[in-house]
């Protein structure tokens, strides 16, 4: 049986052989939820870049839509933010999105630097697509949580737990982090939003202060943008 | 209200200001459980060192008992292992133990290198002593889990959760790691040993393979060696 490792923080990624596993990049609030949504709504591709300057440059070169936030605001020089609600079909269909975020896109580039060959992105809005893909591939997996500036966060851990729970009959949970994530999810699954609120999760707190409860609720909803973003030749595209 | 941060791995310690908080070093299986036990049973002091060569040298200089394991066996050149059962009153009373372990003593030295001024060690056998001390001091705390070679582990996270649970009315749990640890403990508290077994925790698995179930059960038992080891001038002594 193949195994699933969970990595709670980019600062722990060096411990794992990401080049030998399918890597699921997880940044629930909100990068990977927004990536799934934009592709679901017809975006041609998403180019994840790890800094604002590259985002602006590439946006000009390919006539793409530039997006990204720093500390909850649209970064200077970019056009759009990280909210999945900005990327409706009428706006994003057939377009290319050039996206930079604080944690998720940075983690994706870390995985690439470590030789990852098979990268997809995961979030509650595309939970089933991710699980179906992993099940079909039937190979070792690493669930890589983006966290917040290298700190562990609840929502990415919950998503890892959700995948582990779905795949518990066909994959071994490897390492204590996988067991902790799975337990956390089983505990919280009846009401993920309520769990985030009750625990005053750091990101719940941050986004609620910006008036973004609606984003949080959406990003914790399963299968509302059920596509599989796969990384191919520098871009995330629908599989 | 002062706050409690939880750090799941030595590889995440750089994120925290350990010089501004009381640091609780946690290595439940088995370094910090053994430290509490040796002091409870009358040891004069424990000198934690981070490598075998220093352990041998200091042991000779002060005529102390050298102890330490690497990968579950007594390290070459040392006299004793990491099991709390080796340190009965008849053996350890009035002696000085020079101890090196894979994770716990290394983490303690990392905290010292980062300027920590107030260091104690925590384990289930001395849970109440640790909580009483933190409560009385009423200052910010960091619960520093030793993990296993920088990987997160269940038992250290459980102990962090136990402290958070005891002190929930007088400290703020700060950061998502504290919330995750607290949830894990609340979920497991009725039967910590059963929880470790059910989840086949990596360290449960490792020690059980060495025939050390008895050690695991002891190290998960509250207040059986209820002293407070504090770090003073290079040594851990009973407060």
Interface residues (C-beta under 8 A of the other chain):
Chain A: X8 X9 X11 X12 X14 X15 X149 X150 X151 X152 X153 X154 X157 X175 X176 X177 X179 X180 X183 X184 X187 X188 X199 X200 X201 X202 X203
Chain B: X8 X9 X11 X12 X14 X15 X149 X150 X151 X152 X153 X154 X157 X175 X176 X177 X179 X180 X183 X184 X187 X188 X199 X200 X201 X202 X203
